């Protein structure tokens, strides 16, 4: 997959457009609480692993950018494995837009979460925009167990991929 600068900027907007964890005085990034719970996050949606530790002085923009790029590559590889399980599908040969849609879903939800959207996967592979419009929205459970729409993310997704 070609990783376009427009796609990188999109991921930045939807994963941490408000730059949570960024100290503007020192131009350093620090871990912050993940909205979905679990381990903290740093930069643009990088979920810290149990063995990852961060310096007390934070990390640079360049470090976070490199981390983001690696996370996008990993998400694209995972998306490719899942898409290639579908009959007559080859991630390498589907349109760039479709590759980015699948990579975004894996980046956001992980491979297991992405698999929960088979209607979206099939609609994207067949370029069925009507079904895609019905299936692209994502939600999360807040601290009270209530299902809430990820409105900003869904709006950005719509603008990026469905208009």
C-alpha positions in Angstrom: 0.0 0.0 0.0 1.2 3.5 -0.8 1.0 5.6 2.4 -0.1 9.0 1.1 0.5 12.1 3.2 -3.3 12.8 3.0 -4.0 9.5 4.7 -1.4 10.2 7.4 -3.0 13.6 8.0 -6.4 11.9 8.2 -5.2 9.4 10.8 -3.7 12.2 12.8 -7.0 14.1 12.8 -9.1 11.1 13.8 -6.7 9.5 16.3 -5.6 12.6 18.2 -6.5 15.9 16.4 -6.5 17.7 19.7 -2.9 16.5 20.4 -3.7 15.0 23.8 -0.4 14.3 25.6 1.5 17.0 23.7 3.2 19.7 25.8 3.4 22.8 23.6 5.9 24.5 25.9 8.5 21.7 25.5 7.3 20.3 22.2 7.3 16.9 23.7 4.7 14.0 23.7 3.7 12.2 26.8 1.4 9.2 27.3 -2.3 10.0 28.0 -5.3 8.0 29.1 -6.9 6.0 26.3 -10.6 6.8 25.9 -11.5 3.1 25.5 -9.5 2.2 28.6 -6.6 -0.2 29.0 -3.0 0.9 28.5 -2.3 4.6 27.9 -1.8 6.0 24.4 0.9 8.2 23.0 0.9 10.4 19.9 -1.6 9.5 17.3 -3.3 6.4 18.6 -0.3 4.3 19.6 -1.5 2.0 22.3 1.3 1.4 24.7 2.3 -2.2 25.2 3.1 -3.5 28.6 6.9 -3.5 27.8 7.0 0.1 26.4 8.3 2.7 28.8 8.6 6.4 28.0 11.2 8.9 29.2 10.1 11.4 31.8 11.1 14.2 29.4 8.7 12.9 26.7 9.4 12.1 23.1 9.8 14.3 20.1 7.4 15.0 17.2 9.8 13.1 14.9 9.7 10.1 17.2 5.9 10.1 17.3 5.7 10.6 13.5 8.0 7.5 13.0 5.8 5.6 15.4 2.7 6.6 13.5 4.2 5.5 10.2 5.2 2.1 11.6 1.7 1.7 13.1 0.1 2.5 9.7 2.3 -0.1 8.0 1.4 -2.7 10.6 -2.3 -1.9 10.2 -2.0 -2.2 6.4 -0.3 -5.6 6.7 -3.0 -6.8 9.1 -5.7 -5.5 6.8 -4.1 -7.2 3.8 -4.1 -10.6 5.7 -7.8 -10.2 6.5 -8.9 -9.0 3.0 -7.0 -11.7 1.3 -9.2 -14.3 3.2 -12.1 -13.1 1.1 -12.7 -15.0 -2.1 -11.1 -13.5 -5.2 -9.6 -10.6 -3.2 -6.0 -9.4 -3.2 -5.3 -6.4 -1.1 -2.4 -5.4 -3.4 -4.8 -5.0 -6.3 -7.8 -3.3 -4.8 -8.1 0.5 -5.2 -6.0 2.8 -3.0 -9.2 4.2 -1.3 -10.3 0.6 -0.3 -6.8 -0.2 1.1 -7.0 3.0 3.2 -10.5 2.2 4.4 -9.4 -1.2 5.6 -6.2 0.1 7.1 -8.1 2.8 9.0 -10.5 0.2 10.5 -7.6 -2.0 11.5 -5.6 0.9 12.9 -8.7 2.0 15.0 -10.1 -1.4 16.0 -7.4 -4.0 15.5 -7.8 -7.0 13.3 -10.4 -8.6 15.5 -12.5 -5.5 15.5 -12.3 -5.1 11.8 -13.6 -8.6 11.3 -16.8 -7.5 12.9 -17.6 -5.4 9.8 -18.1 -8.1 7.1 -20.8 -6.1 5.4 -18.5 -3.1 5.1 -15.7 -5.3 3.9 -17.8 -6.9 1.2 -19.4 -3.5 0.2 -15.9 -1.9 -0.1 -14.6 -4.8 -2.2 -17.6 -4.6 -4.5 -17.6 -0.8 -4.5 -21.1 -0.8 -3.2 -21.3 2.8 -1.9 -24.9 2.5 -0.7 -24.1 -0.3 1.7 -20.8 1.4 2.7 -22.9 4.4 3.8 -25.0 2.1 6.0 -22.1 0.3 7.5 -19.1 2.6 8.1 -20.1 4.2 11.5 -18.2 3.3 14.6 -19.3 3.5 18.2 -17.7 3.0 21.7 -19.0 2.2 25.1 -18.6 5.0 27.6 -17.8 4.4 31.3 -21.5 3.8 31.9 -21.8 1.1 29.3 -23.8 3.4 27.0 -23.1 3.1 23.3 -21.9 6.4 21.8 -21.2 7.3 18.2 -17.7 8.4 17.3 -19.2 11.4 15.6 -16.0 13.3 14.7 -14.3 10.2 13.4 -17.3 9.1 11.4 -17.6 12.6 9.9 -13.9 12.6 8.9 -14.3 9.1 7.4 -17.3 10.2 5.4 -15.4 13.3 4.0 -12.3 11.3 3.3 -13.8 8.2 1.7 -17.5 8.6 0.9 -17.9 11.9 -0.8 
